[in-house]
Amino acid sequence: MKYSKLVVAGVYALCDPVTFEPRYIGKSINCEKRYWEHINGAQKANHHNQYLARVLKKMDWKPRLLILEHGLPESELLALEMDWIAYGRRVGWRLTNMTEGGEGVSGAKPTALTRAKIGAGNRGKKMSDEAKAKLREAHLGMKASDAARAKMSASRTGIKHTAQARANMSAAQQARVVSEEVRAAASAKQRAAWVLRRERGVSDVTRARMSASQKARTDRPPGEPWSPERHAKYGEEEKAKRSEAQRLRWQDWREENGIPDTISREELIRLYVDEAFSLKEIGVLCGRGGNWVGSQLKRYGIPTSVGRTNAQKEIAKARRQNESIKGK
């Protein structure tokens, strides 16, 4: 549904786009919005006037909207609608109105008791799958205007869920059972998104925005300690949890790819001391980085500044040359 922001209250006519003959007369506090409601209702086969629906279909859903009366109070619209319908029939307009007009309660608002009765009558009813499908199809492609978004945001701003509401939402989420197919599809989608992101890289504008966002999260000037609340949120216990989670993720990845979790002291001495492999070369063999190899040397008490004989240096030089020749 799409209509202008200008709200025109009055009596309107839906006219033939070719002959400009009025085929329906109505009244509304927002004539253009009512125009689109007629078209949408006819297209979805739930319009209250089947004769008008057939006429709109013949017009290819593009009738002309003619404002007959406007700038009048709502109390006068019902009588004016009846006058125009009577006039149209006198002059020979082929109107599709099923009554003489004047029906409806324009501008009326139901009382609290009426609202309660309507709510009680609808409570517990479940929509059929067919009705859900129709409702979904009707809303596909519809986008709220900026003004509507602003109103929805303002109505939700400041609302805080109660403890009971949060507990109910938590229980509902925990009770959800996600099938393996859905998990696999979500995982594949996430991996594809990360691959695409690595290929595209991060622009300078995005980096600046990320930096500003991170700086805005801190509630302290540079050099000052964290506030007690933030320190409690990101304290040593939280850091330890995140570190352990990261370690377990890397461990799972190494197990999936057949990469050893550690290297023995004897193997490290053979590669680093006896055969004069560099930290980078050992890291490539173990599927790790040079920093990890350095941590293993420190773990076993092997000095990183170990002296190598000329023979060991010649062996390492010859090995690198052979690898270079094989690579070509």
Buried (B, 14 or more C-beta within 10 A) or exposed (E): EEBEEEEBBBBBBBBBEEEEBBBBBBBBBBBBBBBBBBBBBBBEEEBEBEBBBEBBEEBEEEBBBBBBBEEEEBEEBBEBBBBBBEEBBEEEBEBBBEEEBBEEEBEEEEEEEEEEEEEEEEEEEEEEEEEEEBEEEBEEEEEEEEEEEEEEEEEEEEEEEEEEEEEEEEEEEEEEEEEEEEEEEEEEEEEEEEEEEEEEEEEEEEEEEEEEEEEEEEEEEEEEEBEEEBEEEEEEEEEEEEEEEEEEEEEEEBEEEEEEEEBEBEBBBEBBBEBBBBBEBBBBEBEBEBEBBBEBBEEEEBEEEEEBEEEBEEBBEEBEEEEEEEEE
